[in-house]
Amino acid sequence: MKKILFVCLGNICRSPMAEFLMKDMVKQRGIEKEFLIESAGTSNEEEGNPVHIGTKNKLKEFGISTEGKFARQMNKEDYQTYDYIVAMETRNIDGILNIIKKDYYHKIYRLLDFSLNPRDIRDPWYTGNFEDTYQDIKEGLEYFLKYLGY
């Protein structure tokens, strides 16, 4: 089983979008039993809050629900639990390292580093552009699945 944790700053926009889109993609391929997919934030600012309405609405367009998801902060134990800790941007990697101190097992990645056009995924909390965020995440996930052999 591949255990994946998607990480952004607050765990209300990008990382839950990646979590639920990835869950849908592996379900569509009939391989959902091969994965444990979750998300978290590097900050506790949004802890306990539901997924941002912009993310909810964007995923709803594709019949994907985020029901029951509430923001949580990543913790040190997550580093032991997950095989892949996938950040949305470089600053998230810094935040992850502040929590775990060192990436001894080289588990930390930036999602779009798997793509042909490596870059950060801009935060729609600031840009208001959930469409671009969705497209970037979808691109990254397609390449990530190829990297994983699917």
Secondary structure, DSSP 8 states (H G I E B T S, - for coil): -EEEEEEESSSSSHHHHHHHHHHHHHHHTT-GGGEEEEEEES-STTTT-B--HHHHHHHHTTT---TT-B--B--HHHHHH-SEEEESSHHHHHHHHHHHS--TT--EEEGGGGSSS------HHHH--HHHHHHHHHHHHHHHHHHTT-
